[in-house]
Amino acid sequence: MPIAPPQPPTAQLNWQPALSWLPTLSAADFDPGHVAGGAQVRPGVCNWPHTVYAPEVDAFIACLYDTQIVAGADWNTWLEEGGLQFHEDPEQLATANLEQCRMLLIAHVRNDRFVDGHLLSVLRDGHLVMVLQRIHELASENS
């Protein structure tokens, strides 16, 4: 059964607001955030470790929602049915189309709601920047 594409259709999106974050997120000195907590507050009580994102990351995520780039989609099934290859293999990411790049963004942002720190990981390892760079290439080809 084919997976329904995210709504609204990818071809109708304005990618420029999201792409405007590329210089910030790819800067060598950019720190996307850190893990806080996990320390004992008093005997027998500790606070839960959690990710604290830089304000720029929070603004970038808000931008993805505001522009409807992150929208309803069955991202988990998409990953299971082959989408994971684009995260695991940079050569595959270089062949991804705009819809596949959008699904990657959706998957990373939504997965962070279930796996705290996932987005921090893909920001630190450069994968999220590579997705944005691929989107920039594709958007440039279509303009």
C-alpha positions in Angstrom: 0.0 0.0 0.0 1.5 3.4 -1.0 2.1 5.9 1.7 0.1 9.1 1.3 2.3 12.1 0.8 2.4 14.9 3.4 -0.2 17.7 3.1 0.1 20.3 1.6 1.8 18.9 -1.5 5.6 19.4 -1.5 5.6 21.2 -4.9 3.4 24.0 -3.5 5.8 24.8 -0.6 7.9 27.9 -0.2 11.3 26.4 0.8 13.1 29.8 1.2 12.3 30.4 4.9 13.7 27.0 5.8 16.7 27.4 3.6 17.5 30.7 5.1 18.6 28.7 8.2 21.3 26.9 6.3 24.1 29.4 7.1 23.3 29.4 10.8 22.9 25.6 11.2 26.0 24.9 9.1 28.3 27.4 10.8 31.4 25.7 12.3 30.9 27.5 15.6 27.2 26.8 15.9 26.2 24.9 19.1 22.7 23.3 18.6 22.2 22.5 22.2 23.1 20.2 25.1 21.7 17.6 27.5 20.7 19.0 30.9 19.5 17.3 34.0 20.2 13.8 35.3 21.7 15.2 38.4 20.7 14.4 42.0 18.7 17.2 43.4 18.6 15.7 46.9 19.0 12.2 48.2 16.7 9.9 46.3 15.5 12.5 43.9 17.1 13.4 40.5 15.9 15.4 37.6 15.4 13.6 34.3 18.0 14.3 31.5 16.5 16.2 28.6 17.7 18.1 25.6 17.9 21.9 25.7 18.0 23.3 22.1 19.6 26.6 21.2 17.0 29.3 20.4 18.0 29.1 16.7 17.0 25.4 16.6 13.6 26.2 18.2 13.1 28.9 15.7 14.1 26.6 12.8 11.6 24.0 14.0 8.9 26.7 14.3 9.7 27.7 10.7 9.3 24.2 9.4 5.8 24.0 11.0 4.8 27.6 10.0 5.6 26.9 6.4 3.9 23.5 6.6 7.1 21.7 5.6 6.5 19.5 8.6 3.0 18.3 8.2 1.0 15.1 8.7 2.6 12.1 7.1 3.3 8.5 8.0 7.0 9.1 8.4 7.7 6.0 10.5 6.3 3.6 7.8 8.2 5.6 5.1 11.4 5.1 7.1 10.7 1.4 7.4 9.9 1.0 3.8 13.2 2.4 2.6 13.5 6.0 3.7 16.1 5.1 6.3 18.7 4.6 3.5 18.8 8.4 3.0 20.0 8.9 6.6 22.3 5.9 6.6 24.1 6.5 3.3 25.1 10.0 2.2 25.4 8.8 -1.4 21.7 7.9 -1.4 20.9 11.3 0.1 22.6 12.9 -3.0 19.9 11.2 -5.1 16.9 12.1 -3.0 14.1 14.1 -4.5 12.3 17.0 -2.8 9.5 14.8 -1.5 12.1 12.4 0.1 14.0 15.3 1.6 10.8 16.7 3.1 10.0 13.3 4.6 13.4 13.2 6.2 12.8 16.6 7.8 9.4 15.4 9.0 10.9 12.2 10.3 13.7 14.0 12.2 11.5 16.6 13.7 8.7 14.3 14.7 11.1 11.5 15.9 12.6 14.0 18.4 9.2 14.1 20.1 9.6 10.4 20.9 13.4 10.1 21.2 14.6 13.1 23.1 17.9 14.4 21.5 17.4 12.8 18.1 17.4 16.2 16.4 20.5 17.2 18.4 22.2 14.1 17.1 21.4 14.8 13.4 22.4 18.4 13.8 25.7 17.5 15.4 26.6 14.8 12.8 25.8 17.1 9.9 23.0 15.0 8.5 20.3 17.7 8.8 22.5 20.3 7.1 23.1 17.7 4.3 19.3 17.4 3.8 19.0 21.2 3.7 21.9 21.4 1.2 20.2 18.8 -1.0 16.9 20.8 -0.8 18.9 23.9 -1.8 20.3 22.0 -4.9 16.8 20.8 -5.9 15.2 24.2 -5.4 18.0 25.9 -7.4 17.4 23.4 -10.3 13.7 24.2 -10.3 14.0 28.0 -10.3 
